[in-house]
Amino acid sequence: MPTAILTGPPVPGSSLEGDLRSLGFDVRTAARAAEAETLLAGVPGEDRVALVDTRFVGHVHALRLGLTDPRFPLSAIPGAVTAQRSGRQALTRAMARENSASGQRAGNGTLVEGLPDRVTAALDTDVHRPELGSLVAAVPADPQARNEARQAVAAVDEEAVRLRSAVKARDGFFTTFCVSPYSRHLARWCARRGLTPNQVTTASLLTALIAAGCAATGTRAGYVAAGVLLLASFVLDCADGQLARYSLQYSTLGAWLDATFDRAKEYAFYAGLALGAARDGDDVWALALGAIILQSCRHVIDFSFAEGRAGSAGGPAAALSGRLDRVGWTVWVRRMIVLPIGERWALIAVLTAVTTPRLTFWVLLAGCAFAAAYTTAGRVLRSVRRPATDGEGAARAARALADLADGGPLSALAHRFRARGGVAAAALGAVLVTGSALVWGAGWQTVLAALAYVICSAAAVGRPLTGRLDWLVPPLFRAAEYGTVLVLAADAEVNGALPAAYGLVSAVAYHHYDTVYRIRGDAGAPPRALVRAIGGHEGRTLAVAVLAAVLTASGFTVALTALAVAVALVVLAESIRFWVAAHQGDAPAVHDEGEPA
């Protein structure tokens, strides 16, 4: 149980003790600085502890923001400072230094006035200071100042501020104007009933799976129900993040569930549409697979660009972007045309309800292709003008890009060629293998091209990925692997080949997303043993090419299905083990805002 240590003599009429108890703190009092240090030492090391000045006047939500956010080891607001387990040693050192200094000043070691603020100033590490906005957090020095502070507290609608802060500061047009105005009230309703963000996230997943089941019926009523339920799932998807912000219930496990469930919902719905279309005699599995490939490649472009720090420099493209951001309406246009998840799901829901699965996929593919071209072109323009970077930042970026590349044992063996190709080698390999699959299909020409792809992929990562455009290497690998699977499955022209390919790409894409979420959470990439066990991107591409060449079409379908099941089981088992262990091990809480909703 967290402990709050009130320092100083009690203040008549103060509600501070009750406010702290309402936030879950066990409250203790210390009239002297030495007594506060003793109480601090007596709090169990794994518990959160806070020092709070008894003269504090402010909103309860200011205390909540300053003292209960699980993402930061140390946090402070005027009159209060708190530490989690990882920050306890720093807080203890600061308390000892301050008591020693105050004892020399006071002569008897009993100086307690303003102790939390003085301890905060004595901390020798970073301290999070939340943005309070219009919320009040003050330590009045006299009765008149206290009365003015209380009047300032009464003048602000604390609940309205808290509700507004539950919404993302930067979001898509559809979410901002069509969902958040009421989803935040749903988030508050959930908070008052003790529901957790993870429970709301799970409800969103279940709703989306039911929507996919409705789409799979292939009836107009089923499509309408699917569209409505998909929108309801998105409302819940917004509400879980808003609930986390409203009640500061952030967790490592919650961030992972929110991110992975988004992908599971979207992919399941695409599969439901494809199944529904098949009931009407229309095979759209290739379009469904194309949709998840395009969307996954878009995301890895986002991740690679961010990790490669390619956007840190200026240049004409960045300058133009800055000028456009100063023109209000262009901000919303630019956010909409990149089809973030809110606009994308709204588009899918409406088209599902009123058109056919085939038209839904074609419109989705066209929109996502334009969005990918628009964002990638802008990032390339920014990258070619950015200065070269070095030092620890560049080394970290290179490690992240190498992890995102997902190279396996064949790529490691091919390093012996000592080639250093970077993005050019990755592009050459991608063109060779996908081009060969398109021209020759399941033949030995494609197998030879896949072997060339192995060599090119090794050359691409033969040196640290620190070049201006090296952030394009992981997206090129994703496009080559996923695209080859799609083309060869379509070339088989037997029932079940494309659904099997859909399952394989979904399993591999999950592994790639999981890699991203680990890197974002500062947990490092998945273990090399896992990457080797599932072959790496080049090993899987070569294996699919060989299977397509040596097996019959029906045998190839069975092989794809077996490969999909094997990859899914291995990847899911390791992923679940890792994230549950991180959660149980009290890993630092995170809240990854991810793709704009």
N, C-alpha and C positions, 0 to 999 in steps of 0.2 A: 504494500500500500504506500503511495507517495506521502511524503511528510513535508509540511510547511512549518518553518521556524519563524515565528513573529519576533522581531527584535525591537526592543524599546518598551517604554511604559505604555499601558493600554490607553486608548483614546475614547473618552465617553461618547456614546452614541454611534460608534463606528460599527458598520456591518461587515467589516473585513473578515473576521473569523468565520462568520456564517457563509460568506461568499466562497471562501477557500474550501470549506467543508462541502459546499454544493458542487465543487469541482472534483471532489473525491480525495481531498487531502486530509490527513491526520494532522491536526494543528497543535503545535507546542509553542511555548513562549520562553523568551530569554531576555532578562532584564539587563544583562551585562554581555559584553562582547566575548569574554572568556566562557561564559555559560553557553552562548550560541555555538562556539567552537566545540565544546564538549557534546552538545546535542547533535551537531553535525557528524561528529565521529561515531556517535551511537546509532545512527541510521544505517541499516544493512546496505552493503555496497551495491547490491543489485537494484535497490529502490531509487526512484526519483526523489530528489530533495530540493526544497526551495527556501531561500531567505527572503523575507518580506518585511518591509518597514511598517511598523504599526500605524504610522501616520498616512499610509497610502490612501488616496481617494481616487476612484476611477470606476469604469464600467467592469462588470463581471467578464464580459467578452474580451476586454483588454487583458485581464488576468489569464483567461483561457488561452489567448494567443501567445502570451508571454511565458506561461508556465506549463502548458500541457501538450505542446506540439511534439510528437514523437520523432520528428525527422532530424532534430538538432541536438547534439550532445550538450551544448550550453546555450541558454537563451536568457534575454534580459529585457525588461522595460523599466522606466523610472520607478525606483522604489522596490524592485524585485529582481531576483536572479535565480535561475534553476539549473540543475545539472542532472543528466541521466547517468547510467552506469559508466559509460565511456568518458564522461566529463567530470566524474567525481574527484579524481586526483587533482585536476587543475583547480577545481573549486576549493579543495582542501588546502592546496598550496597557497592560493590567493588569500584565504581566510587567515592562515598562519602568518603570512607576510603582513597583512593589514593589521592584525591584532598586535604584532610586534611593533609596528610603526606607531599605531595609536597609543600603545602602552607607553612608548617613549614620549609621545606628545602630551598625554594626559598625566603621566607619572604613576598611574596605578593600574593601567590596563583595563579600565572599566568603560572607555569611550564606546558607546553603542549607537549614538545618533548618526543616522545616515549610513549604517553599516552595509546594507545590501549594495548601495551604489558605490561605496568605496571598495568593496570586494570585487565588484564588476570591473572597476577601473584597474584593479590589481591583477586581473586574469592575464595569463601569458599566452593565450591562444584565442582563436576566433570565437566571437560570441554573436549568435543570431539576434538581431533586433527587429521584430516584426513591424510592418507598416501598420500603424494604428488608425490613420486617416482622421476622422472626426471623433474617434473614441478618446476618452480622457484617461490618462494615467499620470498622476502627479503626487508629489510629496510636499504638501503645504507646510510652511515654516511657522505660521501663526494662525490664530482663529479667523482673522479676516480672509486670509488666503484660503483657508479650509472652506469657509462659507462660499467663496467665489468658485472653488473647484466643484463643490456640491451642486451649485447652480448650473455649472457647465455640464455636469453629468445629467442633470434633469432635462437640459435643453436638447439632448440628442436622443433620438429613437434608436436605442441599442439594438433591438430586434430587427429593425429595418436594415441597419448597417450589416448585421450578421448575415441576414438573408441575401443582401446584395453581394457580399464577399464570398458566398457559396458558389457563385457563377464564375466561370473562367473569365479572366481579364481579356483574353483574345480568343474569339470563337468565330465560327462560320455564320453566315447570314441567316440560314434557316434555323439553326440552333438558337441564335441570339434573339430573334424576333418571333419565332413560331413554337419554340419548345421551352426555353428557359423561363419565360414569364410565368409558367405554371409548374414546371418540373421542380423548381426550387421549393415551391410550397409542398409538393409531394415529398421532397427530401426532408423538410422540416417535420412533416407528419410522421415519416419513418423514424426520425430521431426521437420524437416524443414518445414513440411506442417501443423504443429500445432496439430497433432493427439496426443491423450493421451494414456497412457498404458491401461486404462480401455476400450477404444474403440478397441484397438488391441486385447485385451483379449476377448471381445465380438465377434469380427470377427473370432477369432480362434474357439470359441464355435459354431458359426453358420456354419463354414466350417465343423467341425466334425459332426454336426447334419445332414448336407447334405450328408456327407460320410456314416453315418449310414443309411440314407434313400436309398442311392444307394445299400448298402449291402443288404437291406431288399427286393430288387427286385428279388434276387435269380438267377440272370443271370450272365454269365461270364463277360459281359461288365460292369454290375453293380458292380461286385466284383473288377474289375480292377480300375474303377473310384473311388470306395470306398478307395482302397489302396492309390491311388495318392492323393486324398483329405485328407486322414488321415495324410499323410506326410506333406501336405501343412498346415494343422491345427497345426502340431507340430512346423513347422517353425515359424508360427505366435505366438505360445506359447512361443518360445524362444525369439522372437522379443519384446514381451511386457515387459519382464523383462529387456532386454537389453535397451529398450527405457527408462524404469524407471531409470536405472543406468546412461544412457547417459545424460539425462536431469534432473536427481534427482527429478523425479516426483513420490515420494513415498507417499502412503496413506494407512490408515487402511482399507478402503473399497477396495482399489485395491489389497492388499495382500489377503483379504478374497475371492474376486472374482477370482483371479488367482488360488488359492488353490481349491476352490469348483468347478470351471468350469473344472479343470483337471479331477476330479472324474466324473462329469456329462458327459464329452466327452467320457471317457473310458467306462462307464456303458451303455451309449446310443449306442455306437458302438457294444458292445457285444450283446445288444438286437437286433440291426439291423442284425447282423450275424445270430442270432437264428431265426429271422423271415424269412430271406432269405433261410436258410436251410429248414425251415418248408414248404416253397413253393415248394421245391424239394422233399418233403416227408421224410425229415430227422429231427427228433426231437432231438435238442442239447441243450434244455433249461437247463437241469441238468448240462451240462458242462459249460454253460454260468454262471449259478448261482455259480457253484463251482469256477469259475475263479474270480468272484468278492469277494467271501468269502475268498479265499486264499490271494488275493491282499489286502483286508481290514485287515485281520489278520497280514499280513506282516507289514503293516503300523503301526498298533497299537503296534506291537513289537518294531518298531523303536521309536515310541513316548514314550512308557512306559519306555524303556531302557534309553532314554535321560532324561526323567523327573525324573526317579529314581536315576539318577547320578551313575548308575552302572559302567560306563566306566571311572570313575575318578582314579581308582587304576591301578597299574601295574600288574605284574604277567607274567608267561611264555607266555601266549597267546598274551598279549600286547607287550611283548618284541619281539616275532616272527613277529608280525605285523609291528613293527617299523623297524626291519631288512629288511623285504620284501619291505617296502616303499623306502628303499635306493637303491633298484635294479629297475631301470626305467621301464622295460617291465612288471614287476609283478604288478605295480600300475595299469596299464591299464587292465590287465587280471582280477585283483580283482574287478575293477569297472564294468567290463562288465558282469562277471558271476553272479552278484547280480541283473541283469536285471533292471537297473534304467529306468525311463520313456522313455528316448531316445531309448535305445536298445529294450525296450519292444514294443514301438509303431512301430519301424522299422520292428521288427519281425512280428507283427500283420499285418502291411500293406503289406509286401511282401507275406506272406502266404495267406492272403485274396485274393490277385491278382492272384496267380498262383495255389492255391490248393483249398480245400473245407473248409467250416466252421468247420466241425468235426475235421479235421486234425489240423486246426489252433488252436482250443481250446485244443486239446491234447498236442500239442507242448508247448503252453503257460502254461498249468498246470504243465507239467514236468519241464519246466524251472523255473517257480516261486516256485515250491516245492523244487527244488534243492537250489535255492537262499535263501529261507526261512530257510532250514536246515543248510546251510553254515553260514549264519549270526547269527542265534539263537545259534548254537553250540559254536561259538566264543564268544558270549556275556555271555553265561552260564559259560564258562571257565574263563572268566575275573571276573565274579561276585563272583564265589566261593572263589577266592583268595583275593578279596578286603577286607580291614579292615572295621569293623563296623563304622558307622558314627553317629554323634549326633549333637545337636545344631539346629540353625535356618535352615540350609541347609537340614538336615534330616527331619525336620518338614514340610518344604515346599514340599519336594519330596513326603512325605507321603500324604499330602493334594492333590497333583496333581494326585497321583495314585488312591486315593479314588474317586476323581472326574471322572477319566477315567473309574473306575469300573462301574459307572452308576447304582448303586444299588437303587431299588425302595422301595415302602412302605412295601412289604412283607419281604424284607431283613431286614428292620428296626424293624419289629415286631419280627422276629426270633432272633434278638440280645438278647432277654430275656434269651436265652439258655446259654448265657455267654461263648460260645465256642470260642476258639482262634486257628484257623487252618492255616491261612496264605495260602501260595501257595499249600500246600498239600490238604487242603480242597477244594480249587478251582479246582484242578486237579481231585479229587475224584468226585465232583459234575458233572464236564464236562463229565467224562467217564460214569457215571451212566445214565445221560439223553440221551446222543447221542448213547451210547451202547444199551440202552433199545429201542430207536427208530429204530435202525438198526435190532435188534433181533425180537421185537414184533410188531413194526410198530404202527399203531393207535389203541392202546389198553389201558386198565386201568393200565397195568404194566408200561407203559410209563408215565401215569399220576402220579403214585406213585413215579417213578424215578424223575419226574419233581418236586414233593414236596420235595424229598430228596435233589434235586439241590438247591431249595430255602434255605433249612437249611444249606447246605454246603457253599453256596455263602455268607450267613450271617456270618458263622464262619470264612470264609476267610478274611473278613474285620472287624472282631470283635476286632482287635487290630490295631494300626497304621502299615501301610505297610512299615516297615523299614528293613525287612530282606534282606539278600543278593539276594534272588531270587524272592522277592515279586513283582518285576516289571513284572513277568509272569502272575500275577493274572488277569489284564484286558484282555490280549490276550486269556487266557483260557475262560473267560466269553464270549468273542466275538465268539470264535470257538464253544462253547456249544450252544449259542443261534442261530447263523446262521446255524450251522450244523443240529440242530434239525429241523429247518424250512425246510431245503433242504430235509432231509430224509423223513419227514412226507408228504411233498408235492409230492415227487416221489412215495411214497407208495400209494397215492390216485389213481394214474393211470387213471386220467381223463384229458381231454383236458382243459387247462387253469389253472390247479393247480400250475404247475411250473412257468408259467409267473406271476401268482399272488404272489407266494413266492418270485420271483425275485423282484417284486415291493416292497414287504414288507421289504426284506433285504436291498434294495437300500435306502428306506426311513430311516430305523434305522441306517444304515451305515452313512448316511448324518448327522444324529444327533450326532453320535460318532465323526465324523470328525469335526463338528462344535465345539464340546467340546474341541478338541485338539487345534483348531485355537484360541479359546478364551483364553485358558491357555497360549499358546505361545505369545499372544499379551498382557499378563498381565491383561486381563479383567476378570479373574475368570471364573468359570464353569457356565453353564446355570443355571437358577433359579431352586430351588428344586421343585417349583410348576410344572414346565415343566416336570421334571423327573418323578414326581408322576403321572402327567396326562397321560403319555404314559407307565406307569407301571414299569419302570426299566427293566433291562435285565431279571431278574428272573420272574417278573410278566408276561412279554410277552412270555417267554418260557413256563411257566405253562399254560397260556391262549391258546397257540397254541396246546399244548398237549391235553388239555381238549376239545377244538373244534374238533380236529381230532378224539377223542374217541366218542363224542356224536353225531356228525353230519354225514350225508352221504358224500360220496366223492364229489358230486356236491355241497352240502351245505358247506362243508369245503372250497371249492374253492371260493365260494361267501364270506364266512367269512374272508378268507385271503385277498381277494380284498378289502373288507370294512375296515379291520384293516390297510392295507397298505395306503389307501386313508386317513384315519383318522390320522394316525401317520404323514404322509407327510404334511397334511394341518397344523397340530398343530406345528410341528417342523419348517417348512418353515416360517410360520407366525411369530413365535418368533425370529427366526434367522434373517430374513430380518429386523424386527423391531429393533433388537439390533444393527446390523451392520450399518444400516442407521442412527440411533440415535448417535452411536459412531462417525460416519463420520461427521454428522452435528454439533456434540458437540465439534469438534476440538480435538478429541482424538489424542494422540501422534502417528505420522505416523510410520508405521512399514514396513519392507520389509523382509518377511520370505522367505529365499531361498528354504526351503522345500526340497522335494525329488530332488536329482540331476537329471537334465534334460537329 
